[in-house]
Structure formats: C-alpha cells, structure tokens
Amino acid sequence: MRMAGTGPEPVQDNPGTRRSLWLAYALLLVAGLGAILVNLAQVLDSKQLYLREADKANANLAYSIAQHAQESIKEADIVLSALVPLLERGETSADTIDQLLLTFKQRSPQLAGVFVYDAEGRWLHYTNPPPAADANNSDRAYFQHHRYSVSRDTEVNSPLRSRSTGEWILPVSRRFNDKEGRFAGVVLASIRVDHFREFYKHFDIGAQGSILITMNDGTIIYRRPEDVGGTGESMAGSYMFQYDLKRSPVGVGGSISTLDGVDRVYAYRALDQFPLVTAVSMSRQEVLAEWGRKAAMVGSLVAVLVLALIGVGGGLVARMRKRMAVAQSIAQENRELFHLANRDSLTGIANRRQFDQALQVEFHRAATVGSPLALVMIDVDYFKAYNDRYGHQAGDACLKAVSDVLRRFKVRAGDTVARYGGEEFTVLLPHTDLAGARLVAERIRQAVYERGLTHSDNPVGVVTVSVGAHSLVPNPDDRPEQLLEWADTALYRAKSGGRNRVCLLEPTS
Ligand SMILES: Nc1nc2c(ncn2[C@@H]2O[C@H](COP(=O)(O)OP(=O)(O)OP(=O)(O)O)[C@@H](O)[C@H]2O)c(=O)[nH]1
C-alpha cells in the first residue's frame, strides 16, 4: 500500500542541475586553459619570429663584410697583376718600380705595404724599409708556397706580423718568373688587419654580438670584440667550422661560443674567390630580450584575465551552488511541512486530512473512468477498555501496532491507508469491487487478530478489529461522503454483529 502523497522531490537528486554545475565548471576550465594555450602558442611563435629576424640581419651583414673582404683582396691583387709583367719583362728601372710601389700604397690606404722579394727571399723593392740590411723573407709561408708551386694564382695566407711595421697584416702574394720560366721571386701586397677593425666598428651587433673574419682553416684574421679570439688564434674547433661549413658554404646556426661561452645565433659565409670565411653573430639573450619583456607582459595580462575569469565565473558558480542549497533547504522544509500537514503524528501513516483529499481525487477519477472504488473502515474493538486497563500510553502503542499491520499490508500501488481518527482507520482501494473489498477487509481483520496483542477485556483475549467495507462505481452526481457513510454503516453492523468481523453493504440498487 502506498502512503498517500510522497511530497516534493529533493533538489539535490536533480541530475539536470548537477549537470549544469559540472558544465559551468568545465566551461570555466576550458576557457581558462584555452586562453593560456593560445597565449603560449603566440608567445612561442613570436620567439621564432625574433630568431628569424636575427638570422636575417646576421646573414645580410655576413654578406656585406664578405663583399668588403673580397673587394679589399681584389684591390691588392690589382697591384700584384700590374707588377708581375713588369718584373718578368725586366725592362723597367728599379727606381720606376720603387715609385710605382709607393703610388700603389698611397692610393690604397688598406695596404700596409707592397714588396718584391727575389728568388732567395731578399728584399728587392719595398714601400717600408726592411728591419735589417740582410732581411730575408724566404721563411714566410707564402714565399715557400710560391717557390714550390708553379701556380701563378694569387695566394692569400694566414695573417702575420709585419717585419717592417710590426702590425698584423694579411699577406696577398703572387709568384713571378724569369725569362726561362723559373721562379724569380714573390710580390706581396699586405693588407692591414686594422682595415677590417675600422670597417667593423661601424656595425651595431649588441653588447655581446661578434663579427669575424677568418681563414678557411679557422685562423682568425680579425674578431670583434677583441677580448678573446685575437688575430692569429684558431677557432677550428668551433661548431661552425666542425659542422656548419662542412655542410654548406653559407648558412645560419646557433651554438655556445668555444671562445667566450656566450650562446649566440650566427650567420656565416665562405668567400667565393678566396679562402676566407666571414661570420656575424648576436647573443641569443640580447636577441630575445625584447621578446622576453613582451612575453612577460602579455603573460601577466593573460594571468590577470584568467584569474578574473576564474573569479567572476567561480563567483557565479558559487552563487548557483548557493541557490541550489537554498532551493534544497526550501524543498526539505516543504517536505517537512507536507509531512506535518498530511501525516498522523502517532502512527506516521496518512492523517484524516490527506485521506479526505485522496477520497475526493479517487472518487472523481472512478466516476470519470467508470471503475469501482472501495473503502474499508477499521475500528479497534473494546479500545476504551484497553485504555482503561493498560493505560493511555499502552493504548497509543496498540494503535501503532495496528497501523503497522495495515502499513505492511501491501495490496496494490495506489491504495491509501490512513488513520481516520481515534482508534479508527481507513483503507481506500481504487479499481476494487465488492468482492475485492471483502477480501482485503477479511485479511486485515485476520492479520490484526494474528498479531496477538493481549487484551483481557476482549472476549477472544487479544486485540481485534471490526471492519466495514463498501464498493461502488460512482456516478458523476454522487458525493464521496456517500461511500464513507455506507462503509461506516457496514462497520456499525460489524460492531453490533459481535465485533472481530467483516461486514459489507450490498448495493441497494
Ligand atoms: N490511547 C489512545 N486512546 C484513544 C486515542 N484516540 C481515541 N482513544 C480512545 O478510544 C476509545 C474509544 O472508545 P469507544 O468509542 O467507546 O469504543 P470502544 O471502547 O472501542 O468500543 P467499541 O468500538 O464499541 O468496540 C476512547 O476511550 C478514546 O479516548 C488515542 O490516540 N490514544
């Protein structure tokens, strides 16, 4: 049997509301994470942009200093090309050649000097006086090369200290022959290493950047800055010489310098016509300094936005939760009120008020669909005597026991069991005809009897009930009270018929 009316549904069990809350949390999480990820992607992208820009700037500068070096060597070579035929023909006077050498030197300020050595290395002609009367340059590498190589090509050798001025020079030289084609000596135009220093100082490469020109074996001609890697030192062990140049004569790269330990991005270029390499680099830290500042700024802005999002969103969700909690407690109060208003406080089953409502509803439903509605009325026998003998509290316990019997008496969903008043109970049975009502009534009477509650003033020795029942198919004009009256009359007959029995009123019409 159903206890009539179960009251409002609890809010917390509403899966839709719980889903909305989870959705709100998920949206907050996705929005926050999304903002962070998009920002991260942009920040990383802009880092690559800064590095690419640095590569471009380095490559352009490496190209331009390579051009400069090439032009400087070519200019020296023009001097050599002019001198070699004159020396080989042997028709020009020594004075004229001396004069020519001076003119060449004056016209090309990058030249430290111009020199002619004979087949033994002795100084024949020179723009700068020899360090000693018997000066001899046959020990120089360029001299050795020309003496043993028949090639008449221009030779650029590793930088060395000038014997005439003591400064660092880059030797550019050629061999000349005698009329029989034998080695007759060497012409040398030496380029001042300072020439490169003066040119390179104009470029802005940051505080830790570097500009470099080397021989292709890694011997440094000039490096800016000059704190490490001086002229003549080798950087053959650097990443650029070990790997980059072996792969390609032109390129960009990044590595930690073997000279000063600074992490740099660089561009390099091997010269087309001479065995030289130029390279320009910038410190990675300096290249990325501005990016770092911007990234930190954008990052903090995003952090503030995400925090605001979490703050506002979290606040909204918290308000949602609060509202749900309020709704929940209201629902709880409603349930309690419903309970108070509709439940009998002693037995916990439906009270008279709820029974009356159920009767109205079921009566009209039965009238509408034309189905039978039965009412069973139960009254405890000799209950006054029970109270008198065992006391009022025992009487209450007896009523609870009877209601327990009725409560456990499952008949059908939709039935209503109620305390009608005092020691009187009712059971309303929709869709139940007279035969069904009789069956239920008899079972109830039997169950109470079998419960076996001692009652000395009852002739059978235990608590019993008298039951009156009636069933009808209501007409739309009938009143619910009629069913009550008939059931009550039947109950009266059961009482007057000797109690502990069931009585039904047969339909009068
Ligand atoms: N303990 C207790 N007694 C109640 C309660 N409600 C009604 N009563 C008592 O139930 C008794 C009903 O007595 P009567 O109407 O004379 O009927 P009866 O003694 O049962 O006799 P019959 O019904 O004719 O068998 C009265 O003494 C009421 O005081 C209740 O909630 N608790």
The ligand as a Tripos MOL2 file, in Angstrom:
@<TRIPOS>MOLECULE
LIG
   32    34     1     0     0
SMALL
NO_CHARGES

@<TRIPOS>ATOM
      1 N1         -4.7000    5.7320   23.8750 N.pl3     1 LIG1
      2 C1         -5.4530    6.3680   22.9940 C.ar      1 LIG1
      3 N2         -6.7750    6.2610   23.0590 N.ar      1 LIG1
      4 C2         -7.5440    6.8780   22.1630 C.ar      1 LIG1
      5 C3         -6.9760    7.6340   21.1450 C.ar      1 LIG1
      6 N3         -8.0000    8.1310   20.3640 N.ar      1 LIG1
      7 C4         -9.1810    7.6760   20.9280 C.ar      1 LIG1
      8 N4         -8.9360    6.9190   22.0340 N.ar      1 LIG1
      9 C5         -9.8260    6.2790   22.9200 C.3       1 LIG1
     10 O1        -10.5090    5.2370   22.2360 O.3       1 LIG1
     11 C6        -11.6940    4.9840   22.9280 C.3       1 LIG1
     12 C7        -12.8130    4.7270   22.0190 C.3       1 LIG1
     13 O2        -13.8590    4.1450   22.7550 O.3       1 LIG1
     14 P1        -15.2620    3.8660   22.1890 P.3       1 LIG1
     15 O3        -15.5910    4.8310   21.0590 O.co2     1 LIG1
     16 O4        -16.1770    3.8630   23.3290 O.co2     1 LIG1
     17 O5        -15.2270    2.4300   21.5760 O.3       1 LIG1
     18 P2        -14.6840    1.0890   22.1440 P.3       1 LIG1
     19 O6        -14.3420    1.1470   23.5290 O.co2     1 LIG1
     20 O7        -13.5040    0.6950   21.2110 O.co2     1 LIG1
     21 O8        -15.7960    0.1270   21.8520 O.3       1 LIG1
     22 P3        -16.2110   -0.4520   20.5120 P.3       1 LIG1
     23 O9        -15.6440    0.4210   19.4190 O.co2     1 LIG1
     24 O10       -17.6760   -0.4220   20.5420 O.co2     1 LIG1
     25 O11       -15.6170   -1.7970   20.4860 O.co2     1 LIG1
     26 C8        -11.9390    6.2150   23.8250 C.3       1 LIG1
     27 O12       -11.6970    5.8320   25.2010 O.3       1 LIG1
     28 C9        -10.8910    7.2150   23.4060 C.3       1 LIG1
     29 O13       -10.4090    8.0070   24.4870 O.3       1 LIG1
     30 C10        -5.5870    7.7350   21.0890 C.ar      1 LIG1
     31 O14        -4.9800    8.3840   20.2440 O.2       1 LIG1
     32 N5         -4.8630    7.0890   22.0280 N.ar      1 LIG1
@<TRIPOS>BOND
     1     1     2 1
     2     2     3 ar
     3     2    32 ar
     4     3     4 ar
     5     4     5 ar
     6     4     8 ar
     7     5     6 ar
     8     5    30 ar
     9     6     7 ar
    10     7     8 ar
    11     8     9 1
    12     9    10 1
    13     9    28 1
    14    10    11 1
    15    11    12 1
    16    11    26 1
    17    12    13 1
    18    13    14 1
    19    14    15 2
    20    14    16 1
    21    14    17 1
    22    17    18 1
    23    18    19 2
    24    18    20 1
    25    18    21 1
    26    21    22 1
    27    22    23 2
    28    22    24 1
    29    22    25 1
    30    26    27 1
    31    26    28 1
    32    28    29 1
    33    30    31 2
    34    30    32 ar
@<TRIPOS>SUBSTRUCTURE
     1 LIG1         1 GROUP 0 **** ****
